[in-house]
Amino acid sequence: MIAAQREALPGPVIRAGYRRFAGFRTRVLEVGPRMVESGRRTRRRRQGARPDAPRIVLLHGYCDSADTWRPVLEQLADAGIAVLAVDLPGFGEAAPLRPGAMLPQLDAFTAAVIREQAALGSVVLVGNSLGGTMSLRAAQNPKLPIAGIVSIAAPGFVDSWLIRTVAKYPLALRLCASLPLPVPGFVVRSIAQQVVPRLLYADIKMADAVHVRRFLDLFPDYSTTTSRLAEARQLVAELESAYQLDRITAPLLIIVCGKDRLVSAASGRQLHALVPHSRLLEREDWGHCPQLDDPQAIAEVLTYFAQGNRARPETAPLPSAAAGAAG
């Protein structure tokens, strides 16, 4: 089922391997109790774990990969929590998306991951950016066994000027298409090297070269870059009808990042207003990917939430590392 291998990393060991969900082969990163096979029907269980222990599933954003969660995985491993991060189809080492609408394919993939993990314990689904969208959409499906959702910077509510520009005024696409010759790859990468850290981090001085390089590798040349822009425009268009928030009944924590240059803080506040039972955590010092800005604090919040502290704020306040929570 999984070809697992250990990776030589400082700190806790992150297990990497490959699985297939909804017909998409993908890479997974795991920490915590191992999944083992038992019985004639290969029923899965977690070695050394309580049957009801929570399991966190982490979903990344657009043009990202499971690697974005590595710092958080290390923190959660220290806490003894079982966690799975996956490459979404079309990104990282996962198989590419098929032609057609993107969100339904990602829905099927996410549902398959949830169902597998639900056999091991209660599932808390956590998503950043596009992953936040997929978490919310999964929560809209009453057939999926989800114990809680954490949505971080999910787009599609009150979006930034950049996302609105991609959706309605694809200037970059028109400019690229009108050029007489393709832009050299080194020019594309030079521009991306300036832009990417500003989009991911609250403070570009804190940008980790390894994580920035992962994104730069997604834009190796002119052709790939224009394809990614076209794909982004399709995705933004699909977001216009992505949500049926009245169907969400599971506990929901919304994380809003004050220095997010991709998804405005107002977007998270609007989501909180539209889902009355949700909880809101707002941090002015976090950017679009707070798992990179402050993995220790994110891990603390996810640990607290996953271990059953998912009630309303007045009955279960968030931990000290999440200072800034609001009801």
C-alpha positions in Angstrom: 0.0 0.0 0.0 2.8 2.4 0.8 6.5 2.3 -0.1 7.8 4.1 3.0 11.3 5.3 3.5 12.9 7.3 6.2 14.4 10.7 5.3 17.6 11.9 6.9 16.3 15.1 8.5 17.3 16.9 11.7 14.9 16.4 14.6 11.9 14.0 14.3 11.9 11.6 11.4 9.4 12.3 8.7 8.3 9.2 6.8 7.9 9.7 3.0 6.1 7.4 0.6 3.6 7.1 -2.2 -0.1 6.1 -2.3 -3.0 6.4 -4.6 -6.2 8.3 -3.9 -9.1 8.6 -6.3 -6.9 7.4 -9.1 -4.1 9.9 -8.4 -0.7 8.7 -7.3 0.8 11.0 -4.8 3.5 11.5 -2.2 2.7 11.5 1.5 4.7 12.8 4.5 3.8 11.3 7.9 4.8 11.5 11.5 3.5 9.8 14.6 2.3 6.2 15.1 2.8 4.0 12.1 0.0 2.5 10.0 0.3 -1.3 9.9 -1.6 -4.0 8.1 -3.5 -6.6 10.1 -5.9 -9.4 9.3 -6.9 -11.2 6.1 -8.7 -8.2 4.7 -5.7 -5.9 5.4 -7.6 -3.7 7.8 -5.4 -0.8 8.8 -4.6 0.3 12.3 -2.1 2.6 13.9 0.7 0.9 15.8 0.9 2.1 19.4 -2.1 4.5 19.1 -5.5 4.7 20.7 -8.3 3.8 18.3 -10.0 7.2 19.0 -6.8 9.3 18.9 -7.1 12.2 16.4 -5.2 12.3 13.2 -4.5 15.5 11.4 -4.5 15.7 7.6 -2.7 18.7 6.1 -3.5 20.2 2.6 -1.2 22.7 1.0 -2.0 25.7 -1.3 -1.8 26.4 -5.1 1.6 25.7 -6.6 2.8 24.3 -3.2 3.4 20.8 -1.9 3.4 18.8 1.3 6.9 20.1 2.0 5.4 23.4 3.1 4.3 21.5 6.3 7.7 20.0 7.2 8.4 22.5 10.0 4.9 21.9 11.5 5.3 18.1 11.0 8.4 18.2 13.1 6.7 20.1 15.9 3.7 17.8 15.9 5.9 14.7 15.9 7.4 15.9 19.2 3.8 16.1 20.5 3.2 12.4 19.5 0.3 13.3 17.2 -0.3 11.3 14.0 -0.2 13.6 11.0 -0.4 13.1 7.2 0.5 15.7 4.6 -0.1 15.0 0.9 0.8 16.5 -2.4 -2.5 17.6 -4.1 -3.0 16.4 -7.7 -1.2 18.7 -10.1 1.4 19.8 -7.6 4.6 18.4 -5.9 5.2 14.8 -6.9 1.5 14.0 -7.4 0.0 12.9 -10.8 -1.3 15.8 -12.9 -4.9 16.9 -12.9 -7.0 15.6 -15.8 -8.6 18.0 -18.3 -11.8 19.7 -17.1 -12.9 21.3 -13.8 -10.2 21.2 -11.1 -12.2 21.4 -7.9 -14.3 18.2 -8.4 -11.1 16.2 -9.0 -9.5 17.7 -5.9 -12.8 16.9 -4.0 -12.6 13.3 -4.9 -9.0 13.1 -3.9 -9.6 14.8 -0.6 -12.5 12.6 0.2 -10.4 9.5 -0.5 -7.7 10.7 1.9 -10.3 11.4 4.6 -11.9 8.0 4.3 -8.6 6.2 4.6 -7.5 8.2 7.6 -10.9 7.9 9.3 -10.3 4.1 9.6 -7.4 5.1 11.9 -9.1 7.6 14.2 -11.0 10.9 14.1 -9.8 13.2 11.3 -9.1 16.9 11.7 -8.6 18.4 8.2 -6.3 21.4 7.9 -5.8 23.4 4.7 -3.8 26.5 3.7 -5.0 28.6 0.7 -6.3 26.2 -1.9 -6.1 23.5 0.8 -8.4 25.7 2.9 -10.9 25.7 0.1 -10.7 21.9 -0.2 -11.1 21.6 3.6 -14.3 23.7 3.5 -15.7 21.9 0.5 -15.0 18.5 2.3 -16.9 19.8 5.3 -19.9 20.6 3.1 -20.2 16.8 2.4 -22.2 15.2 5.2 -21.0 11.7 4.2 -17.4 12.5 5.1 -16.3 11.7 8.7 -14.6 14.9 9.8 -14.1 15.8 13.4 -13.0 19.4 12.7 -11.7 21.8 10.1 -9.0 24.4 10.2 -9.1 26.8 7.2 -6.0 29.1 6.8 -6.3 31.9 4.2 -8.9 30.2 2.0 -9.7 32.3 -1.0 -13.0 33.1 -2.6 -14.7 35.5 -0.2 -13.1 39.0 -0.1 -10.0 38.5 -2.2 -6.9 40.6 -2.7 -6.3 42.8 -5.8 -3.9 40.2 -7.1 -6.5 37.4 -7.2 -9.2 39.7 -8.7 -6.7 40.7 -11.4 -6.0 37.1 -12.3 -9.7 36.4 -12.5 -10.9 39.5 -14.5 -8.0 41.1 -16.1 -5.4 38.5 -17.1 -2.9 41.1 -18.1 0.0 38.9 -17.5 -1.4 36.3 -19.8 -2.1 38.8 -22.6 1.3 40.3 -22.3 3.0 36.9 -22.5 0.9 35.9 -25.5 1.8 39.1 -27.3 5.5 38.9 -27.0 7.3 38.0 -30.3 9.7 35.7 -28.5 9.5 33.6 -25.3 11.0 35.2 -22.3 14.3 33.4 -21.4 14.1 31.1 -18.4 16.6 33.0 -16.4 14.5 36.1 -16.6 11.4 34.2 -15.5 13.3 32.8 -12.5 14.8 36.2 -11.6 11.3 37.8 -11.4 9.9 34.8 -9.5 12.8 35.0 -7.0 11.7 38.6 -6.2 8.0 37.9 -6.1 7.7 34.5 -4.4 9.1 35.4 -0.9 6.8 38.5 -0.7 3.8 36.3 -1.4 4.6 33.5 1.0 6.1 35.3 4.1 5.0 38.1 6.3 8.7 39.3 6.4 10.9 38.5 3.4 13.9 38.7 5.7 12.7 35.5 7.3 12.2 33.6 4.0 13.8 30.2 4.0 15.9 29.5 0.9 14.8 25.9 0.7 11.1 26.7 0.6 11.6 29.6 -1.8 13.5 27.3 -4.1 10.6 24.8 -4.2 8.4 27.5 -5.7 11.0 28.7 -8.1 11.3 25.2 -9.5 7.6 25.5 -10.5 8.5 28.3 -12.9 11.5 27.0 -14.8 10.6 28.6 -18.1 8.3 30.8 -20.1 5.9 28.0 -21.2 5.5 26.5 -17.8 4.8 29.9 -16.3 2.1 30.8 -18.7 0.5 27.4 -18.2 0.5 28.0 -14.4 -1.1 31.4 -14.9 -3.8 30.0 -17.1 -4.5 27.3 -14.6 -4.7 29.9 -11.8 -7.3 31.8 -13.7 -9.4 28.7 -14.2 -9.2 28.0 -10.5 -10.2 31.5 -9.5 -13.2 31.2 -11.8 -14.3 28.0 -10.2 -14.1 29.6 -6.7 -17.1 31.8 -7.6 -19.4 28.8 -6.9 -17.1 26.8 -4.7 -18.9 27.1 -1.3 -22.2 26.0 0.3 -21.3 27.1 3.8 -24.7 26.5 5.4 -23.9 22.8 5.0 -20.9 23.0 7.4 -21.7 21.6 10.8 -18.4 20.3 12.0 -16.3 22.6 14.3 -14.4 25.1 12.2 -11.4 27.2 13.1 -10.6 30.1 10.7 -7.1 31.5 10.8 -6.7 35.0 9.3 -3.2 36.5 8.6 -2.8 40.2 8.7 0.2 40.3 6.4 -1.3 38.0 3.8 -0.7 39.6 0.3 -2.7 37.0 -1.6 -5.9 36.5 0.5 -7.1 39.6 2.4 -7.8 39.4 6.1 -11.3 40.6 5.3 -11.9 37.3 3.5 -11.4 35.3 6.6 -13.6 37.6 8.6 -16.3 37.2 6.0 -16.0 33.4 6.2 -16.4 33.7 10.0 -19.5 35.8 9.7 -21.0 33.3 7.2 -20.4 30.3 9.5 -21.9 31.4 12.8 -20.5 28.4 14.8 -16.9 29.0 13.6 -14.1 30.4 15.7 -11.7 33.0 14.4 -8.0 33.4 15.1 -6.4 36.5 13.6 -2.7 37.2 13.7 -1.4 40.5 12.3 2.2 39.2 12.1 1.5 36.2 9.9 1.6 36.0 6.1 -0.1 33.8 3.5 1.7 30.7 4.8 1.9 30.9 8.6 3.2 27.4 8.7 6.4 28.9 7.4 6.3 32.1 9.4 5.6 30.5 12.8 5.4 26.6 12.7 5.6 26.3 16.4 2.6 28.4 17.0 0.6 26.7 14.2 1.5 23.3 15.7 0.4 24.4 19.1 -3.0 25.6 17.8 -3.5 22.4 15.7 -2.6 20.2 18.7 -5.0 22.0 20.9 -7.8 21.9 18.3 -7.2 18.3 17.3 -7.2 17.0 20.9 -10.8 17.9 21.3 -10.8 21.5 22.3 -13.1 22.5 19.5 -15.9 24.2 21.5 -16.9 27.8 21.3 -14.3 30.4 22.4 -16.0 31.2 25.7 -15.8 27.5 26.8 -12.4 26.6 25.3 -10.0 29.5 24.7 -7.2 28.9 22.3 -3.7 28.4 23.7 -1.2 31.3 24.5 0.7 30.8 21.2 -2.5 31.8 19.4 -2.9 35.1 21.1 -5.4 37.2 19.1 -8.3 34.7 18.9 -11.7 36.2 18.7 -15.2 34.7 19.0 
